[in-house]
């Protein structure tokens, strides 16, 4: 069922056991930092519940923040209208006489109205219906929502497990070591870097990451504020829109944390634990 999942054995074993024993919950909350594999586990679990692939399955509904085609921006919240439409679909008879499944991405972005609208269904679940909420943080959701879900916390995965999976995918030992190191326990990050490397004609994302890491080091060594701002502009990029800007800032903060962590490890004589080896 979960043969291609990297790590999270405690969670996948629990889900397998609950399904085997007929104890599937009506609602789950998978929470933890982005890129740990929450959505992948949700999809694999949904396939196990339904007994078939979920791609284009008529009884599986995915909800997330919508993008405005006119403004080319992603909405701040999941709206009450989206939740109402999801609940309407889940209230209908199953197309294939099986379970109906709703997966809500970034559940922490549910508007107050949307969360309240979802709560009633969680309190009075429809038979043979499973709702899976994916969130980066349990504290970002109303306690009333959390209390009505089977909450499962996703933690960073051991570097060795990510390394082994990359080797299985065809990465060299050096590539697997470097990608596993900079992924910081997030399989999705390592796999995204590896996939970009495999796409013909595309700038490898790993090179962009390494260039930014070098920029962070240059920023730390810069002597004047003028030099620091110049380097920061180069690292961040000057042509980013608002949405891209926030994404870049989050990436830079994460990268800065990683570089500082490596500096502390080197200072204390632990080079084998360093993530950024180049």
PLY file of the C-alpha trace (Angstrom):
ply
format ascii 1.0
element vertex 278
property float x
property float y
property float z
element edge 277
property int vertex1
property int vertex2
end_header
0.00 0.00 0.00
2.71 2.48 1.02
5.72 0.83 -0.63
6.98 4.03 -2.27
6.56 6.26 0.80
9.84 7.52 2.25
9.75 7.23 6.03
6.63 7.74 8.22
6.45 4.01 8.99
4.53 4.63 12.21
1.81 6.52 10.33
1.54 4.14 7.39
1.43 1.13 9.72
-1.38 2.75 11.73
-3.39 3.48 8.58
-2.88 -0.05 7.25
-4.00 -1.56 10.56
-7.08 0.66 10.82
-8.12 -0.22 7.28
-7.54 -3.93 7.85
-9.61 -3.86 11.05
-12.43 -1.85 9.50
-11.70 1.11 11.77
-11.30 3.79 9.14
-12.05 7.22 10.58
-14.45 9.64 8.92
-11.86 12.44 9.15
-8.07 12.64 9.33
-5.70 15.53 9.90
-2.19 15.06 8.49
-0.03 17.86 9.81
3.63 18.83 9.70
6.00 21.02 7.63
5.61 21.16 3.85
7.29 18.57 1.58
7.23 15.73 4.12
4.89 13.58 2.03
1.49 14.28 3.61
-0.33 14.53 0.30
1.35 11.42 -1.08
0.31 9.40 1.98
-3.23 10.81 1.68
-3.42 9.73 -1.96
-2.06 6.25 -1.26
-4.43 5.80 1.66
-7.35 6.95 -0.51
-6.40 4.37 -3.13
-6.35 1.67 -0.46
-9.78 2.73 0.83
-11.26 2.69 -2.68
-9.30 -0.32 -3.91
-8.24 1.41 -7.11
-6.19 4.37 -8.42
-7.62 7.79 -7.61
-6.51 9.57 -10.78
-9.70 10.96 -12.33
-11.75 8.93 -9.85
-15.31 10.35 -9.72
-15.60 9.87 -5.94
-12.40 11.71 -4.98
-12.50 15.49 -4.57
-9.45 17.70 -4.04
-9.88 21.19 -2.57
-7.26 23.91 -2.29
-6.80 27.63 -2.66
-8.00 28.77 -6.07
-5.98 30.76 -8.58
-7.59 33.76 -10.25
-6.98 33.52 -14.01
-7.70 37.21 -14.39
-5.24 38.40 -11.75
-2.98 35.32 -11.85
-2.92 35.21 -8.05
-3.67 32.47 -5.57
-6.49 33.26 -3.16
-5.57 33.91 0.46
-8.13 31.45 1.79
-10.19 28.40 0.90
-13.66 29.88 0.62
-16.97 28.85 2.11
-18.26 28.33 -1.44
-15.55 25.73 -2.08
-16.38 23.88 1.13
-20.11 23.96 0.39
-19.47 22.49 -3.05
-17.26 19.77 -1.56
-19.88 18.88 1.03
-22.60 18.83 -1.63
-20.60 16.32 -3.67
-19.84 14.19 -0.62
-23.56 14.08 0.26
-24.44 12.51 -3.08
-24.47 8.78 -3.78
-21.14 7.29 -4.77
-20.64 6.91 -8.51
-18.94 3.54 -8.09
-20.82 2.34 -4.99
-17.78 2.88 -2.81
-16.39 5.46 -0.40
-16.35 9.17 -1.20
-13.16 11.00 -0.29
-12.40 14.71 0.10
-8.82 15.93 0.43
-8.33 19.52 1.61
-4.85 20.94 0.99
-3.47 23.78 3.12
-6.36 23.35 5.53
-4.86 26.09 7.68
-6.04 28.54 4.99
-9.72 27.70 5.46
-11.64 30.90 6.04
-13.58 31.15 9.31
-16.83 30.57 7.44
-15.37 27.62 5.57
-14.09 26.03 8.79
-17.48 26.47 10.44
-19.19 25.00 7.39
-16.92 21.97 7.50
-17.41 21.48 11.23
-21.04 20.41 10.97
-20.16 17.60 8.58
-17.31 16.49 10.84
-19.79 16.38 13.74
-22.38 14.45 11.71
-20.35 12.49 9.14
-21.96 11.02 6.07
-21.67 7.19 5.86
-18.76 5.83 3.79
-17.15 9.26 3.54
-13.56 10.15 4.45
-12.25 13.72 4.69
-8.48 14.23 4.89
-7.14 17.63 5.92
-3.52 18.48 5.13
-1.94 21.26 7.19
1.48 22.58 8.11
0.37 23.22 11.69
-2.27 21.85 14.02
-2.36 25.13 15.96
-3.42 27.00 12.80
-6.76 25.18 12.78
-9.74 25.68 15.10
-9.61 23.30 18.05
-13.14 22.16 17.23
-11.94 20.93 13.82
-8.87 19.19 15.24
-10.85 17.42 17.96
-13.09 15.76 15.38
-10.23 14.36 13.30
-7.75 11.55 13.73
-4.66 13.75 13.92
-1.37 12.30 12.65
1.85 14.28 12.97
4.44 14.01 10.18
8.06 14.47 11.25
11.26 14.98 9.21
12.60 11.77 7.68
16.05 10.36 8.44
18.62 11.44 5.86
19.61 7.81 5.30
16.10 6.89 4.14
16.02 9.77 1.65
19.51 8.80 0.45
18.44 5.17 -0.12
15.37 6.22 -2.12
17.43 8.52 -4.35
19.86 5.67 -5.00
16.89 3.47 -5.96
15.78 6.18 -8.41
19.18 6.15 -10.12
21.08 8.95 -8.40
24.81 8.54 -7.91
26.12 8.24 -4.36
27.43 11.81 -4.45
24.15 13.17 -5.82
22.10 11.21 -3.28
24.32 12.40 -0.42
24.11 16.06 -1.46
20.37 16.06 -2.11
19.55 14.15 1.07
21.71 16.59 3.01
20.09 19.79 1.79
16.55 18.38 1.95
16.58 18.77 5.74
14.51 15.66 6.28
11.89 16.60 3.67
11.57 13.88 1.00
9.58 16.18 -1.29
12.45 18.67 -1.46
14.99 15.98 -2.38
12.66 14.43 -4.97
11.87 17.82 -6.52
15.59 18.56 -6.89
16.17 15.12 -8.38
13.23 15.40 -10.79
14.43 18.78 -12.03
17.85 17.27 -12.68
16.21 14.56 -14.80
14.14 16.95 -16.92
15.92 17.48 -20.20
16.73 21.06 -21.14
15.88 22.52 -17.75
18.17 24.45 -15.43
18.82 22.10 -12.49
17.15 23.53 -9.40
20.03 22.24 -7.31
22.36 24.70 -9.03
20.00 27.57 -8.18
19.99 26.43 -4.55
23.78 26.23 -4.42
24.07 29.68 -5.98
21.75 31.11 -3.32
23.69 29.36 -0.58
26.91 30.97 -1.82
25.06 34.29 -1.89
24.09 33.85 1.76
27.73 33.21 2.66
28.81 36.30 0.71
26.12 38.29 2.54
27.48 37.17 5.90
31.00 38.23 4.87
30.02 41.61 3.38
31.59 44.56 5.18
29.21 47.41 4.31
25.42 47.77 4.27
25.60 48.76 0.59
27.34 45.51 -0.27
24.85 43.51 1.80
21.83 45.07 0.08
23.39 44.50 -3.33
24.00 40.83 -2.57
20.52 40.48 -1.09
18.97 41.85 -4.30
20.98 39.35 -6.32
19.97 36.43 -4.10
16.31 37.42 -3.95
15.80 38.56 -7.52
14.46 41.97 -8.48
11.60 40.99 -10.78
9.52 38.94 -8.35
5.82 39.61 -7.95
4.27 39.79 -4.50
3.42 36.09 -4.38
6.86 35.06 -5.67
8.47 37.51 -3.27
6.95 35.87 -0.20
7.91 32.46 -1.55
11.48 33.60 -2.13
11.71 35.14 1.34
10.55 31.90 2.93
13.09 29.94 0.92
15.88 32.34 1.85
15.00 32.21 5.55
15.05 28.41 5.42
18.34 28.46 3.54
19.81 31.00 5.97
18.84 28.74 8.88
20.48 25.80 7.13
23.72 27.70 6.44
23.91 29.01 10.02
23.29 25.50 11.35
26.19 24.23 9.23
28.43 27.02 10.51
27.68 26.02 14.11
28.34 22.35 13.34
31.67 23.16 11.72
32.62 25.38 14.65
31.98 22.49 17.03
33.86 19.96 14.89
30.96 18.03 13.39
31.56 18.23 9.60
29.81 14.91 9.02
26.48 16.54 9.98
26.80 19.47 7.56
24.02 19.69 4.95
25.56 22.18 2.48
28.73 20.39 1.45
29.58 22.42 -1.66
0 1
1 2
2 3
3 4
4 5
5 6
6 7
7 8
8 9
9 10
10 11
11 12
12 13
13 14
14 15
15 16
16 17
17 18
18 19
19 20
20 21
21 22
22 23
23 24
24 25
25 26
26 27
27 28
28 29
29 30
30 31
31 32
32 33
33 34
34 35
35 36
36 37
37 38
38 39
39 40
40 41
41 42
42 43
43 44
44 45
45 46
46 47
47 48
48 49
49 50
50 51
51 52
52 53
53 54
54 55
55 56
56 57
57 58
58 59
59 60
60 61
61 62
62 63
63 64
64 65
65 66
66 67
67 68
68 69
69 70
70 71
71 72
72 73
73 74
74 75
75 76
76 77
77 78
78 79
79 80
80 81
81 82
82 83
83 84
84 85
85 86
86 87
87 88
88 89
89 90
90 91
91 92
92 93
93 94
94 95
95 96
96 97
97 98
98 99
99 100
100 101
101 102
102 103
103 104
104 105
105 106
106 107
107 108
108 109
109 110
110 111
111 112
112 113
113 114
114 115
115 116
116 117
117 118
118 119
119 120
120 121
121 122
122 123
123 124
124 125
125 126
126 127
127 128
128 129
129 130
130 131
131 132
132 133
133 134
134 135
135 136
136 137
137 138
138 139
139 140
140 141
141 142
142 143
143 144
144 145
145 146
146 147
147 148
148 149
149 150
150 151
151 152
152 153
153 154
154 155
155 156
156 157
157 158
158 159
159 160
160 161
161 162
162 163
163 164
164 165
165 166
166 167
167 168
168 169
169 170
170 171
171 172
172 173
173 174
174 175
175 176
176 177
177 178
178 179
179 180
180 181
181 182
182 183
183 184
184 185
185 186
186 187
187 188
188 189
189 190
190 191
191 192
192 193
193 194
194 195
195 196
196 197
197 198
198 199
199 200
200 201
201 202
202 203
203 204
204 205
205 206
206 207
207 208
208 209
209 210
210 211
211 212
212 213
213 214
214 215
215 216
216 217
217 218
218 219
219 220
220 221
221 222
222 223
223 224
224 225
225 226
226 227
227 228
228 229
229 230
230 231
231 232
232 233
233 234
234 235
235 236
236 237
237 238
238 239
239 240
240 241
241 242
242 243
243 244
244 245
245 246
246 247
247 248
248 249
249 250
250 251
251 252
252 253
253 254
254 255
255 256
256 257
257 258
258 259
259 260
260 261
261 262
262 263
263 264
264 265
265 266
266 267
267 268
268 269
269 270
270 271
271 272
272 273
273 274
274 275
275 276
276 277
